[in-house]
C-alpha cells in the first residue's frame, strides 16, 4: 500500500526527519485561510510519479495565483488519477538534490540502503551511479556512514545525511515497510538538509499490526490505473484477461512502452521522448517481487499487457524494457513468442472466414523492440530469432531503433 506524499511526511515528522511547513488543501478556497507565508509550492497528491513533468507541481507567489493554480491541479488527471487533495508547502532554496531510500530486496530478503548524489528528476538518468549498502546484520550507524562514503559526500553532510538515513531505517523497521524514499533530499547553500518529497510503501501483510497505517488505505473509488486493472485481469480466467490501455500521452504518439517497475517505466518514457519519439501510451506490468505473485505471474502480465497495447491502432512500435532477477529471460521470450503466435492465428482465422475487410485492418501486430536484462539472455535471443521481434542489448540503441521505426512510411502488420 502506497502512501500519499503528505501522509509520508507526517511519518517523517514523527520520526524527526526534517520536512518543510505544509498544509493539506482539500478545495481551492482553503487557500484563502492558508497559514503558510508566500511563496509556496502546490503539489498534486496522487499515487503516481512524474507530477512535475505534467503540471502537477506549481510555485505561486500570492493567494490569487494559488487559487487559480489549485483549480487547475484539481482538474488535472495524472496517469488517469485525479487528486483528492493538494499539499501546500513552503518554498525551499536548494543548492543540491540527493536521493535516499531504504527498500526491502525480496530476492535476497534483506533491507538495502540506496543513495545517489543526483536526486530529483535526475535520478532516473543516473541509475548506474546509484550506490547501495546491504544491511546483512543488525543495523548500526556504520551502514549509514558507509553509504555516505560510497556516495562521495564530504564534510558535515556525512553526519547530517547519515542521521536521516538512520531515522529512515527506524521508520522502515518499526512499521514493517517495503520502501522509504526521499527524492529529493534538498541541501541548502548553508548545508541544511530537508526532505522535499517522500514516498512510503507499506507491506500489506503487516497492516493488521499497524492499525494507524491501515486507516490510511486508499479510497476504493479512486480511478483505476492500468497497473491495477492488470492486477485484476491476471486473477480472471484466461479467456477473460483483456485490458484496455487508456493512458494516452501524446495524440500523435506511435510508441507503446511496456516495462516492469514504475521507475524503469518513467525512465524509459523519458529516454524515448529525449530521442525524439512520441509515446502513445505505456504500461507498467509491475515488479516480479510482488509479495503475492508467483514467478510465472510476470510472464502472464506481459502477455496480457501486449494484447492490450496491440489493440491501440495508433501504436506502430512497442518498446519492451524488462529487468528481471528471478524470472529467466528465456521464459519472458517464450511469452513474447506466444503473443506472435496468437496474432498469427487471428490473421489466419479471419482469412479463412473470408471477411469483407482487409485482414491487416482487423489484426495488426506492431513492431516489437525488446531489451532484456537478467539470466539466460542468450537463450532468449535464440527463441526470439524466429519471430518479428528485434532484440537489442543496449537501451539507448533500443530507443534509437524504436524512433527509427516510427519514421518509416510503411506501417507494420
N, C-alpha and C positions, 0 to 999 in steps of 0.2 A: 504494500500500500504506500503510494507516494503522498507526501505532504505538500501543501502549497508553501510558497516562499514565506509568507507571514507566519505560518504555523511553525515552519522550521526555525525561523528566527526567534520565536518565543522560547523554543527549546535551547537555542544558543544563549539567549539572555539568561535563562535559569542556570546554565552551566558556567556562566562567566565569560563566554566568548563575546568579544566586543561587537556590537551592532549599533547602527545609527538610530536616532529617534525616529519613530514611524507611527503611522495611524492607519487603521483599516478604513476604507471608503466603500460603503455599500451602495451608494447612489450619488450622482454628481452633486446634488445640493448639499451633501455632507461637507463638501469643501468650504462652504460658507462659514462653518464652525471649526475650521482647521486650527489645531493647536500648535502647528509647526511654523517656524518663520520661513519665508520665501528667500531664495529659490528652493524648489523641491523637485523631486522626480516622481512621476506616477507610473506604476508598474501593473500590468495586467496579471491577475492571479489565476493562472491556468496550469495544468499539469504537463503541458508540452514545453519543449525548449525552443530557442530561436525567437523569443519575443521581440527583441530589439530590432531584428532584421525586417520585421513586417509591421512595425509601428506600434508594438505593444508596450514600449517604454518611451516616455516623453518627459523632457525637462520644461518646467514652466516657471515664470517669474512673478505671477500675481494671480489673484482669485479668478478674475475673468478668464484668463487663458487656461487656468486649471480646470474650471468647469467645462469649457469647450473641449479641452483635451480628454477629460474624463468621459464625456458623452461619446466622443469618437472611439475611445478604447473599449467602452462597454459594448459598443456595437460592432467590434472588430473580432471576427472568429479567427482563432489561431489553430490551424490544423483541425478545423471543424468544431472547436470548443469556444464558447463564449464565456467570458469571466463573470463570476458571480460577485466578485469584489475586486477592488484595486488596493494597492499598497502605496500610500503617500509617505515619502521618506526624505530626510534632509539630504541636501547635495553635499558631496564629499570631494575634496581636492586630492586627486590621485596622481602620484608620480610613477608608480609601478603596480602591475597586477600579477598576482601569483595564483596558482591552482593548488588546492589541497583536498585530499579525500581519504577516508577510511572505508574500505569496502571488504565485504566477505567474498573471498575467492572460493567458490564451491568445488572447483577442480582439485585444489589442494587442501580444502577445508580449514583454511586459516585466514585471519584478518590480514589485510595488506594496506600499508600506508603509501599514498601516492602524492607526488608533488612535482610542480613544474614552475620555472621562472616565467613562463608565458601563460598567463591566465586570461580570463575573459573570452572574447571571441577568437583570440589567437590560439587557444588550447587545442582546437580541432586540427590546426595545421602544424602542430608541434608534438604529435603523438610520439614520434621517435625520441624526443627529448624528455619524455616523462620518466621520472625516477620512482623507484618503488623499494620498499623495505618490507619483508615478510615478518610478521610477528609470530615466531615459531616457539616462543616460550612465554612465561608470564610477562606481561607488559611492564616496561620500566622507561624512564625518560631517555635511556640510551637509544631506544628505537627512534624516537622523535629527532634527537640530535643527529643520529646517523643519516636520516633523511635530509636534514638541513645541509649537511656536508655534501651529500650526493647532489643536491640541487645547486650547490655553489653559493649559498648565502654566506654573508660575511658580517662581522661586527655585531652590533646589538640586535640585528634581525635574527640571528641564530637563536638567541634566548626568547625573544618575543614571539616568533613564529613557532618555535618548539613548544612553548606554553600552550598555544592554541591547539596544536596537534594533540597534545596530551589531553586537553579538555574534550576534543572531538572523539578521542578514543574512549574516554569515560562515558560520554553520551552514547556512543555506539554499543558499548558493553552493557551498560545499565539498562538500556531499553531494548535489547535484542534486535538491533537494527541490521539491515543489509547494506546500507550506504549512508554515510555522512559526507557531504560535499560542500566546499566553499569555493565558488568560482564567480567572480574573483575575490581574493583577499587583497584589498586595496592597501597600498603603502603610501602615506602622505609624504610631502617633502621634508617633514620633521622626523620621519621614521615611525610615526604612529601606524598601527595596523587596524583594519576594520573589515569585518565580513560583510561585503556588499551584496552578495547573493548567496543563497543556500538551498540545498536540496537534501531531503531526508527520505529514505525508503525503509518502511517498517516491515519486518518479517511477518507475513500473515499468520503463520503458525504460532507466533508468540503473542498475538493480540489478546488472548484470554488472560495473560499475565500482566497486561498493561491496559486497564480499562480506560485510563485517560487518553491514551493514544487511539484505542478502539473507537472512542466517541468522536474522533476526527475523521472517521471513514467518509469518503466522498459520497455525495448525494447520488443515488442511483439514477436520478432523472437527467443527469448531465448528458450531453450529446455523445453518442458512441463514436470513438475514433476507429480508424481502420484496424489497428492492432487488437483492440478489444473485440471487434467484430470477428477477427480471425481467430481469437481465442475460442469464441463460441462455435465457430464453424468447425473447428477441429474436433469438438466433442460431439458433433452430429454424425449421423450415418454417412458413409462415403458418398452415397447418391445425393446427399443434400449439402455438400460442402461448397457452397457458392459464396462468393464475396465480391461486392462491388466496391472498387476503389474510387472514393469520391474526393480525395484531396487534390484538387486542380490547382497547380501552382502558376501556370502560365497558359493563357488561352491559345497561344501559338506554339506551345511546347510539344515536342515529339519524343521526349526521352522518359521512359519509366525507370525508376530506381528501386531496387529490392536489396535490402541489407538485413543483417541481424544485429540489433542493438541501436539504441537511439543516437549515441554519439557517432557511431560509424555511419549511420544514415545521414545525419546532418553534415558530417564532413564530406561525404560523397556528393551530396547535393551542392555543397559549396564549390567543390572541385569542378563539377560539370558546368556550373554557372560561370566560374572564372575562365574556363576553357572556351566559352562562347556557346555552350549548349543551353537549351531551354527545357528544363524538366517539366513534363506534363503532370506527372504525379509520382508518388513514392509509396513504399510500403516497408515498414519495419516488422519483420516476422518474429522478432523477439530473440532474447538470448537463449542459448542452448542449455544454460544452467538454471532455468526457471525451476522453482522448488518442486512443482508437481508434474513436471514433464518427463517422459521417457526419452532416451536418446533419439529414437526414431521420430519423435514429435517435430523436431526441426525440419526433417525431410517432408513430413506431411504438410507442414505450414508453408514450406517452399512451393510444393505442388499447388496448394490452394491459392497462394499468392500469385503464381504465374498465370493460373487460369483467370484470376480476377483482372490482372493487368492486361492480359491479352484481349479482354472484352472491350477495352477502350480503343476505338478505331483511330484515335489521334496518335497513339503511341506507335512509332516506327521502329524503335530500338529500345531494348531493356538492358540496363547495366546491373548485373548480379554481382554484388561485392560481399562475400561471406568470409568471416574469420571464425574458425572453429577450433576447439581444443579437445572435445570428447567425441565428436562425430567425425569419422573419417571422410575425407573429401570424395572418395570413390562412391560412398553412399549418396552424397549430395549429387554427384554426377549422374547416378542412376535415376534419381528423381527428375533431373532435367531431361534426361533421355526419355523417360516415361511421358513427360509433357509433350515432347515432339511426336511420340508415337500416338498419343491421343489426338493431337491436332491432325495428324495424317489420316487417322481412322475417320475423323469427322469429314474431311475432304472427300474420302472415298465413298462414304455413305451418302453424301449429298450428290455426288456424281452419279452413283447408281440409281438414285431416286429421280434423276433427270429433272431437277428443278429448273424453273424458267429464268432464274437469276444466275449470274456467274458465280462459280464456286469461290473465287478469290474474294468476292464481296461478302460472302456468308462466313467464311472461315479464313482469317488471315493470321499468320504467325509472325510476330515482329522478330527482327534480328536480335539474337541474344549475344551479349558480350559478357564473358564470365571471368571473374577473378576470385580465386580460392586461396585461402591461407590455412594450413593445417597439415595433418598427416595424410599420406597416400595421395599426394598431389599428382604424381606421375601416372598412377593407375586411373585417376580421374580424367586426366588429359587423354589417355588412351580410350576410355569409354566414350568421351565426347567427340573424339576424332571422326566418328561415323555420323555425327549429327551436323546441323547447321550452326551450332554454337561456336563462337570464336573464343578460345581460351587464352587469356593474357595474364602473365605473371605480375607485371608492374602496373600499379594502379594508375599512374599518370598516363602510361601507354593505353590502358583500357579506356580511360576517359577520352583520350585523343581519338581512338577508334570509334567510340560512340558518337562523338561530334561529327566525324567524317561521314559516318553512315547517314546522319540526318541531312547532310548536304547533297547526298546523291539524289538524282532526279527519279530514279526508279524505286518504287516502294517495294519492300519485301512482301512476299506472300506466303 
